[in-house]
Amino acid sequence: MAQSKKIAKLALYILVGAILGGLLGELIGLLLEYFMPGSMVEKFFLEAFIYTFPPATLPFVIFSITFGFTLKVNVISILGIGFATYYYRWY
C-alpha cells in the first residue's frame, strides 16, 4: 500500500515537472523569437518531439466517447522532469 503511494507521488512529480518545464520552454522560445528571430537557440527551445495518439472511441447505445491526446516534449520539459525527480528523491 505504501509503495503504491510512493509511485503515485513520483508520477505526480514527473507530470508537474514536465508541464512546468514545457511552459517554461515555450516562454523562453517566445522571448527568443522576439529578440533573436530565426536563431539556432530559438529553434533549440521551440523544437519539440510531438507524438499524437490516435483517437479511441467507446461506442455506447445512446452516446459515444472519443479519447485522444498529443504528447509534446521539448528540451526544457525533460529538464523539468529531471528536476522533479531530483526534488522527489532528496526532499
PyMOL CGO cylinders between C-alpha atoms (Angstrom):
from pymol import cmd
from pymol.cgo import CYLINDER

trace = [
    CYLINDER, 0.00, 0.00, 0.00, 2.77, 2.45, 0.92, 0.3, 1, 1, 1, 1, 1, 1,
    CYLINDER, 2.77, 2.45, 0.92, 4.71, 1.50, -2.22, 0.3, 1, 1, 1, 1, 1, 1,
    CYLINDER, 4.71, 1.50, -2.22, 1.80, 2.43, -4.49, 0.3, 1, 1, 1, 1, 1, 1,
    CYLINDER, 1.80, 2.43, -4.49, 1.51, 5.82, -2.77, 0.3, 1, 1, 1, 1, 1, 1,
    CYLINDER, 1.51, 5.82, -2.77, 5.20, 6.46, -3.42, 0.3, 1, 1, 1, 1, 1, 1,
    CYLINDER, 5.20, 6.46, -3.42, 4.82, 5.54, -7.08, 0.3, 1, 1, 1, 1, 1, 1,
    CYLINDER, 4.82, 5.54, -7.08, 1.73, 7.74, -7.43, 0.3, 1, 1, 1, 1, 1, 1,
    CYLINDER, 1.73, 7.74, -7.43, 3.58, 10.65, -5.78, 0.3, 1, 1, 1, 1, 1, 1,
    CYLINDER, 3.58, 10.65, -5.78, 6.57, 10.18, -8.12, 0.3, 1, 1, 1, 1, 1, 1,
    CYLINDER, 6.57, 10.18, -8.12, 4.26, 10.08, -11.15, 0.3, 1, 1, 1, 1, 1, 1,
    CYLINDER, 4.26, 10.08, -11.15, 2.62, 13.30, -9.98, 0.3, 1, 1, 1, 1, 1, 1,
    CYLINDER, 2.62, 13.30, -9.98, 6.01, 14.99, -9.53, 0.3, 1, 1, 1, 1, 1, 1,
    CYLINDER, 6.01, 14.99, -9.53, 7.09, 13.88, -13.01, 0.3, 1, 1, 1, 1, 1, 1,
    CYLINDER, 7.09, 13.88, -13.01, 3.85, 15.13, -14.57, 0.3, 1, 1, 1, 1, 1, 1,
    CYLINDER, 3.85, 15.13, -14.57, 4.08, 18.51, -12.85, 0.3, 1, 1, 1, 1, 1, 1,
    CYLINDER, 4.08, 18.51, -12.85, 7.77, 18.81, -13.78, 0.3, 1, 1, 1, 1, 1, 1,
    CYLINDER, 7.77, 18.81, -13.78, 7.01, 18.05, -17.43, 0.3, 1, 1, 1, 1, 1, 1,
    CYLINDER, 7.01, 18.05, -17.43, 4.14, 20.56, -17.56, 0.3, 1, 1, 1, 1, 1, 1,
    CYLINDER, 4.14, 20.56, -17.56, 6.09, 23.35, -15.85, 0.3, 1, 1, 1, 1, 1, 1,
    CYLINDER, 6.09, 23.35, -15.85, 9.17, 22.62, -17.95, 0.3, 1, 1, 1, 1, 1, 1,
    CYLINDER, 9.17, 22.62, -17.95, 7.11, 22.67, -21.14, 0.3, 1, 1, 1, 1, 1, 1,
    CYLINDER, 7.11, 22.67, -21.14, 5.56, 26.00, -20.20, 0.3, 1, 1, 1, 1, 1, 1,
    CYLINDER, 5.56, 26.00, -20.20, 8.94, 27.47, -19.33, 0.3, 1, 1, 1, 1, 1, 1,
    CYLINDER, 8.94, 27.47, -19.33, 10.41, 26.20, -22.60, 0.3, 1, 1, 1, 1, 1, 1,
    CYLINDER, 10.41, 26.20, -22.60, 7.58, 27.77, -24.59, 0.3, 1, 1, 1, 1, 1, 1,
    CYLINDER, 7.58, 27.77, -24.59, 8.03, 31.09, -22.78, 0.3, 1, 1, 1, 1, 1, 1,
    CYLINDER, 8.03, 31.09, -22.78, 11.79, 31.08, -23.37, 0.3, 1, 1, 1, 1, 1, 1,
    CYLINDER, 11.79, 31.08, -23.37, 11.19, 30.20, -27.01, 0.3, 1, 1, 1, 1, 1, 1,
    CYLINDER, 11.19, 30.20, -27.01, 8.72, 33.06, -27.44, 0.3, 1, 1, 1, 1, 1, 1,
    CYLINDER, 8.72, 33.06, -27.44, 11.12, 35.53, -25.85, 0.3, 1, 1, 1, 1, 1, 1,
    CYLINDER, 11.12, 35.53, -25.85, 13.95, 34.35, -28.08, 0.3, 1, 1, 1, 1, 1, 1,
    CYLINDER, 13.95, 34.35, -28.08, 11.65, 34.54, -31.10, 0.3, 1, 1, 1, 1, 1, 1,
    CYLINDER, 11.65, 34.54, -31.10, 11.00, 38.18, -30.27, 0.3, 1, 1, 1, 1, 1, 1,
    CYLINDER, 11.00, 38.18, -30.27, 14.63, 39.15, -29.59, 0.3, 1, 1, 1, 1, 1, 1,
    CYLINDER, 14.63, 39.15, -29.59, 16.50, 36.76, -31.93, 0.3, 1, 1, 1, 1, 1, 1,
    CYLINDER, 16.50, 36.76, -31.93, 14.18, 35.61, -34.73, 0.3, 1, 1, 1, 1, 1, 1,
    CYLINDER, 14.18, 35.61, -34.73, 15.43, 32.68, -36.76, 0.3, 1, 1, 1, 1, 1, 1,
    CYLINDER, 15.43, 32.68, -36.76, 18.38, 31.85, -34.49, 0.3, 1, 1, 1, 1, 1, 1,
    CYLINDER, 18.38, 31.85, -34.49, 19.57, 28.36, -33.65, 0.3, 1, 1, 1, 1, 1, 1,
    CYLINDER, 19.57, 28.36, -33.65, 18.96, 29.00, -29.95, 0.3, 1, 1, 1, 1, 1, 1,
    CYLINDER, 18.96, 29.00, -29.95, 15.30, 29.77, -30.69, 0.3, 1, 1, 1, 1, 1, 1,
    CYLINDER, 15.30, 29.77, -30.69, 14.96, 26.57, -32.71, 0.3, 1, 1, 1, 1, 1, 1,
    CYLINDER, 14.96, 26.57, -32.71, 16.59, 24.61, -29.89, 0.3, 1, 1, 1, 1, 1, 1,
    CYLINDER, 16.59, 24.61, -29.89, 13.93, 25.76, -27.42, 0.3, 1, 1, 1, 1, 1, 1,
    CYLINDER, 13.93, 25.76, -27.42, 10.96, 25.68, -29.82, 0.3, 1, 1, 1, 1, 1, 1,
    CYLINDER, 10.96, 25.68, -29.82, 11.66, 22.32, -31.46, 0.3, 1, 1, 1, 1, 1, 1,
    CYLINDER, 11.66, 22.32, -31.46, 9.70, 19.57, -29.79, 0.3, 1, 1, 1, 1, 1, 1,
    CYLINDER, 9.70, 19.57, -29.79, 9.08, 15.89, -30.23, 0.3, 1, 1, 1, 1, 1, 1,
    CYLINDER, 9.08, 15.89, -30.23, 5.37, 15.56, -30.99, 0.3, 1, 1, 1, 1, 1, 1,
    CYLINDER, 5.37, 15.56, -30.99, 3.53, 12.27, -30.94, 0.3, 1, 1, 1, 1, 1, 1,
    CYLINDER, 3.53, 12.27, -30.94, -0.22, 12.12, -31.48, 0.3, 1, 1, 1, 1, 1, 1,
    CYLINDER, -0.22, 12.12, -31.48, -2.03, 9.12, -30.12, 0.3, 1, 1, 1, 1, 1, 1,
    CYLINDER, -2.03, 9.12, -30.12, -4.86, 8.15, -32.44, 0.3, 1, 1, 1, 1, 1, 1,
    CYLINDER, -4.86, 8.15, -32.44, -8.35, 8.73, -31.10, 0.3, 1, 1, 1, 1, 1, 1,
    CYLINDER, -8.35, 8.73, -31.10, -10.14, 5.80, -29.49, 0.3, 1, 1, 1, 1, 1, 1,
    CYLINDER, -10.14, 5.80, -29.49, -13.92, 5.71, -29.46, 0.3, 1, 1, 1, 1, 1, 1,
    CYLINDER, -13.92, 5.71, -29.46, -16.10, 3.92, -26.93, 0.3, 1, 1, 1, 1, 1, 1,
    CYLINDER, -16.10, 3.92, -26.93, -19.49, 3.45, -28.56, 0.3, 1, 1, 1, 1, 1, 1,
    CYLINDER, -19.49, 3.45, -28.56, -22.43, 3.12, -26.19, 0.3, 1, 1, 1, 1, 1, 1,
    CYLINDER, -22.43, 3.12, -26.19, -26.11, 2.67, -27.00, 0.3, 1, 1, 1, 1, 1, 1,
    CYLINDER, -26.11, 2.67, -27.00, -27.12, 6.30, -26.55, 0.3, 1, 1, 1, 1, 1, 1,
    CYLINDER, -27.12, 6.30, -26.55, -23.79, 8.12, -27.00, 0.3, 1, 1, 1, 1, 1, 1,
    CYLINDER, -23.79, 8.12, -27.00, -20.13, 7.58, -27.74, 0.3, 1, 1, 1, 1, 1, 1,
    CYLINDER, -20.13, 7.58, -27.74, -17.00, 8.94, -26.11, 0.3, 1, 1, 1, 1, 1, 1,
    CYLINDER, -17.00, 8.94, -26.11, -13.78, 9.67, -28.01, 0.3, 1, 1, 1, 1, 1, 1,
    CYLINDER, -13.78, 9.67, -28.01, -10.42, 9.89, -26.26, 0.3, 1, 1, 1, 1, 1, 1,
    CYLINDER, -10.42, 9.89, -26.26, -7.15, 11.09, -27.75, 0.3, 1, 1, 1, 1, 1, 1,
    CYLINDER, -7.15, 11.09, -27.75, -4.19, 13.28, -26.88, 0.3, 1, 1, 1, 1, 1, 1,
    CYLINDER, -4.19, 13.28, -26.88, -0.92, 14.64, -28.19, 0.3, 1, 1, 1, 1, 1, 1,
    CYLINDER, -0.92, 14.64, -28.19, 2.40, 14.34, -26.38, 0.3, 1, 1, 1, 1, 1, 1,
    CYLINDER, 2.40, 14.34, -26.38, 4.75, 17.31, -26.95, 0.3, 1, 1, 1, 1, 1, 1,
    CYLINDER, 4.75, 17.31, -26.95, 8.18, 17.16, -25.32, 0.3, 1, 1, 1, 1, 1, 1,
    CYLINDER, 8.18, 17.16, -25.32, 10.84, 19.85, -25.59, 0.3, 1, 1, 1, 1, 1, 1,
    CYLINDER, 10.84, 19.85, -25.59, 14.28, 20.15, -24.02, 0.3, 1, 1, 1, 1, 1, 1,
    CYLINDER, 14.28, 20.15, -24.02, 13.18, 22.20, -21.02, 0.3, 1, 1, 1, 1, 1, 1,
    CYLINDER, 13.18, 22.20, -21.02, 10.36, 19.76, -20.22, 0.3, 1, 1, 1, 1, 1, 1,
    CYLINDER, 10.36, 19.76, -20.22, 12.97, 16.99, -19.99, 0.3, 1, 1, 1, 1, 1, 1,
    CYLINDER, 12.97, 16.99, -19.99, 14.99, 19.19, -17.63, 0.3, 1, 1, 1, 1, 1, 1,
    CYLINDER, 14.99, 19.19, -17.63, 11.80, 19.79, -15.64, 0.3, 1, 1, 1, 1, 1, 1,
    CYLINDER, 11.80, 19.79, -15.64, 11.28, 16.05, -15.31, 0.3, 1, 1, 1, 1, 1, 1,
    CYLINDER, 11.28, 16.05, -15.31, 14.87, 15.66, -14.13, 0.3, 1, 1, 1, 1, 1, 1,
    CYLINDER, 14.87, 15.66, -14.13, 14.46, 18.45, -11.58, 0.3, 1, 1, 1, 1, 1, 1,
    CYLINDER, 14.46, 18.45, -11.58, 11.19, 16.93, -10.33, 0.3, 1, 1, 1, 1, 1, 1,
    CYLINDER, 11.19, 16.93, -10.33, 12.75, 13.51, -9.81, 0.3, 1, 1, 1, 1, 1, 1,
    CYLINDER, 12.75, 13.51, -9.81, 15.72, 15.12, -8.04, 0.3, 1, 1, 1, 1, 1, 1,
    CYLINDER, 15.72, 15.12, -8.04, 13.32, 17.03, -5.80, 0.3, 1, 1, 1, 1, 1, 1,
    CYLINDER, 13.32, 17.03, -5.80, 11.32, 13.86, -5.12, 0.3, 1, 1, 1, 1, 1, 1,
    CYLINDER, 11.32, 13.86, -5.12, 14.43, 11.90, -4.21, 0.3, 1, 1, 1, 1, 1, 1,
    CYLINDER, 14.43, 11.90, -4.21, 16.04, 14.42, -1.88, 0.3, 1, 1, 1, 1, 1, 1,
    CYLINDER, 16.04, 14.42, -1.88, 13.05, 16.20, -0.28, 0.3, 1, 1, 1, 1, 1, 1,
]
cmd.load_cgo(trace, "trace")
